[in-house]
Structure formats: structure tokens, C-alpha cells
Amino acid sequence: MAEWNAYYRNEDEEVEQEEGNEGAVDYKNTGRDSLVFLVDASKEMFIKGEDGEPSNFDMTMECVRSVYMSKIISSDRDLVALVFYGTEKCKNPRDSFKHVYIYHDLDSPGARRVHDIDNLRGEKGAQLAAEVMGSGETSLGDALWCCSNLYSDIKLRLSHKRLMIFTCRDSPHSDDSNRDRTARTKASDLRETGVIIDLMHLKKPGGFDVGQFFCDIMSPPEDESELGLHLEPSGKLEDLQKRVRAKDMKKRAQSRLTFSLGDGMKVAVGVYVLARTATKPPSVLLYRDTNEAVRTKTRLFHTNTGSLLLPSDTKRAQVYGQKQIVMEKDEVDEMKKFDDPGLVLIGFKPMSKLKVHHHIRPAVFIYPEEEQVSGSSCVFAALLRRCSERNLFAVCRYIPRRNTPPRFVALVPQREELDQGQAQITPPGFHAIFLPYADDIRTLDVPDCPTATSDQTDKMKEIVHKLRFKYRCDAFENPMLQKHFRNLEALALDLMQPEDIEDFTMPKVEMMDERLGPLVQEFKDLVYPADYNPEGKPAAKRKTADAGGGAEKKPKVEVSQEELRAHAEKGTLGKLTVPVLKEACKVFGVRTTGTKKQELIDALTVCITK
């Protein structure tokens, strides 16, 4: 039997556990992500655009709010902060830094913070922000120093530290060399501690010159594909949100493996998941009295003695041939192990050999890891180029982790694609498509079905051609998920009612009818009979007799007297049906007033044996 114990989530206990395991785990893949928004609060940020377009400050606050909402839904353990610089008033520890206002400390996002951001948006929010923050003296070095203190005050391990600067001024210090030097020095110190500094420069009259000052503040690109990207300032909210989302998105490998190409040549690759099914977050158990999160622990006890069982006290068994096979845990692990994790190249096949029905589960993306093995990118790029030029895919054996059964995968090459602004649309790499085993493919016995005529087929082709449209997966949101999160948002933000959602999965009936015109009725006339009513119930079918219009009667089964005597001698009259027994009684002149089968059998037996 198992005992379930519940206790509170202790934050101090979590800190000790994370700090104690620092040397035993990979620093990059553990801990929490952190993001600091450093926003310029100068008067230039509050200037409205042409034709009533929102100001740069309003766009920034809208972008910050969207990140807060996204973090609440997908990554509620991440830490987020909001800091303003160039303000008239100051708010920081001991007010050490003038003109720096910490609006939100580095902490998990919540509903209260979303309310605070809403108070800074719109006409009232811009006026309030201008009064509270004003347009004081700017010192980006002090702001960066204040952000550094935010990171140093956090006791939790941070796996990813990122700082985003929002500004529309390419020279914040008005060519003050001392302040420029201080800002560059502090930015260099932050980068050395692992903080990634990104510039989200906004549109300004005359253009934004990144090379004037901020090129020395920003961190170098994390990937070669990011070289020369995002040099144009953001003038629209959609562009700004897209840039922030691309930078904030976690680019973590699901696993890092060795890719064996044969003859001792191995390169390091990372396995990435490009798309994942969106699901509702799991419910959290809360303690009834305090609303604290509850954690469960399972303990095993001996059924007879009630003593606590340790992991070493349990064994594993399986019945085979009516015999119980007992195994140790190490033996079970050894049986599960097939080989070390990794990718092993088996051969190449033309792309025509890869069929649609071979895709049995979502694919993963393979990308080189130059940090693990030097030269991996060069070898990987050469393999990718040759496979793409010859229109081939590589067949490999894939074991993602220990004690995992092997799978065959097809590495389909994908070349890098850039748009007109030299921004990367698709990254270079291989899509690993999982191939089925022989046991996974089966032959279906499909019964013969009526086939359509050539006229019916041609008419349906016209209908399909009229209703064809360009499908984009990002244009359709899951209405159930959207409704679920809108309800949670309304409860968390104390809204009167949730925000309305638009169900993009509903068909546009009016537009379809306009496109099709009379084609639907013409197709119905070709397929269905004239009196067909799809909404009506079909009439009950009855088989009529050849004459008289009555129901067809079942033919009588006649049994000769010799067969009846044989059944009576063997005692098998009970095998005959009641109608047959009644007809037999009429032949022998036996009255059949009773309807029970046993009465008919007894009467026939007495008459035949006389």
C-alpha cells in the first residue's frame, strides 16, 4: 500500500536545493529565465504619431503587457522586471540612482502587474506617466547599474538573463563622452556576467543610427543567422511584438547528441522541437485552509507488516510461461538499454521514396552544436548542401536518451531562406521524420463501395476548385483554448466578463454560397433522386407478397411421418420448432390447444408410440 503525504512548497527549500546541485547539472538547462524591460521615459517617447498613431511609449507598454500575459500562461515561473530611466522622480533601493524608476522588481508576473501596466496605457496613462516620470536627466549607465543590482539580489539560479532596452533616442546622453563611457563600461560588465542586452529601437524622425552609440551596448548576435538583422527601427506594434517574441522565445535543445557519420567521424547536434501541441495547463492542488500549493509524496509499505519499503527492498517480476521471472532494477535497466544515445548514419535514399504515410509522429529539427565539438557546423553544412543538391534524405538510427528504444528517422534537408529584408524565414538544418517499422504498417480490407460516375466526379471537381483557399496554420486559433484563457484572464483581472473571441474555425457560409452559386443544386440533382429529402426520416421498408399486397409469409417446413417416428424413438423431438410440431400434430390428429412446446412433444410421443 502507499501513503500520500502533502506539504507546502517552501521557497527557501527550493533555493537550497537549486544551489546545492549547481555542480551536478548543466547550468544552461536549469533554473529560471529572467527578463528586464529597460524603457526610456523621455519626452520623445510620448510624442504621438501621424494620423493618431500611438506613441512609442504606448506601443512599448502594450508590448510589455503582452509579454506579461504570455508569461502568466506559458512560463509563470519566469522572472520579469520593468525599469524606467530618464525620469524626473526616482524609485530604487536607497534612491542611489537618480532618474531611475523601478516600476516592477524582478519577480514572477501576476494579475496585479498587468493592472499596473494598464494604468500606464492610453491617454490617462500617458499623462500619469509623464507627470510621475517626467523627462529628467538621462544616465543609461546608472540604469544598467540598477538592473545589475536586480540580478544580484535574486537568490534563485537564473538559467537565462536578458535585458531589453526600448528607446527612440540614438544618442541618449547628447554626446556626453563621460556618460557614454560609463554606460559602455557597465554594459560590458553585464555581458560578462551572462546578461544578454538587446536593443528594441523605435522609430524617430530622421532615422535611428544604431552605430552612433548602441552598437557598443548590445550583445553580439547569439547565432550567425542573426547577423545584420533588425537594423530598422520598429514603427508598428506588430513589428515590435514580433521582435520581442523572437528574442524572448526559449531556444533550448531538447537534447544534445553525437551524430556518427562513420569511420570514427562524429559531430555534435542539438535536437529541437519546432512545434508543440497547445494544451490547457494542468490544475494545481491547493491546501484548503491556506491556499498554498500542495506537493505529493508516495511511500511504499509492506502489506503484512506495515514497515516502510526502501527502493532496494522492491524487485520487478514478469510472468512468462506460467512462471514468475524476478529481476533486479539494474537487470531491468540493462535489458532496456539498446545502445548509447545518438544518431548513426545508415545510408541515403531519394526523396521520392519518402511517402506521406511514413510520417507517424511530429518531427524534430536537427541543428549543429559548435560549442560541443569544434568543426560540427562545417561538416553539418557540407552534408546539408550535398543532400539538398542531390535531392536525397539520410536514413539514421535515432536513440534520444538512455533506456529508450531505437527508431529509424529520415533526415530531410532544409536550406536557409531569407526575406527581402535579409531576415531569416526558415533556418538551415534537417527535419528528422520518424519512420515506421514493418509492424506499424498493416493492410486494410476495404469493402467494395459504389463508385461515382464521371459526371458526378467532374461536378465535384468544380465545387472543390471554387472552395479552394490558401491555408495558413497560424491564421486559426484553437477556440476552446482561447475561451479557457479568456475566462482565466477575466477572473484574475476582476473583469466583468471575459473578452469575446472569434471562432475562425466556423465556415463562412455566405461567401461559400456566393462562390458556388448553382453548383450545389446541380450536384444534388446528379447524385440524389428527385424526391430525396435529407432532413426527413426514411420510410420503413416492408416486403410485399406477390399477390394481395399482404406481407410475405414464411414457407412451411414439412416433416414426414417416418422422420417423426425416428425423432420419437431417439427422443429428439425437442430439436423441432413449435410450428413444425403443431403441423405434425395436425397430421396425426392430435389436438393442439396448448401452446407450450413440451405439451406438443408429450402429445406426439403418446400418439406415435401407440
Buried (B, 14 or more C-beta within 10 A) or exposed (E): EEEEEEEEEEEEEEBEEBEEEEEEEEEEEBBBBBBBBBBBBBEBBBEBBEEEBBBBBBBBBBBBBBBBBBBBBEBEEBBBBBBBBBBBBBBBEEEEBBBBBBBBBBBBBBBEBBEBBEEBBBEEBBEEBBEBBBBBBBBBBBBBBBBBBBBEEBEBBBBBBBBBBBBBBBEBBEEBEEBBEBBBEBBEEBBEEBBBBBBBBBBBEEEBBBEEBBEEBBBEEEEEBBEEBBEBBBBEBEBBBBBBEBBBEEEEBEBBBBBBBEEEEBBBBBBBEEEEEEEEEEEEEEEEEEEBEBEEEEEBEEEEEEEEBEEEEEEEEEEEEEEEEEBEEEEBEEEEEEEEBBBBBEEEEEEEEBEEEBBEEEBBBBBBBBEBBEEBBEBBBEBBEEBBEEEBBBBBBBBBEEEBEBBBBBBBBBEEEEEEEEBBEEBBBBBBBBBBEEEEEEEEEEEEEEEEEEEEEEBBEEBEEBEEEEEEEEEEBBBEBBBBBBBBBBEBBEEEEBEEBEEEEEEEEEEEEEBBEEBBEBBEEBBEEEEEEEEEEEEEEEEEEEEEEEEEEEEEEEBEEEEBEEBBEEEEBEEBEEEBBBBBBEBBEBEBEEEEBEBBBEBBBEBBEE
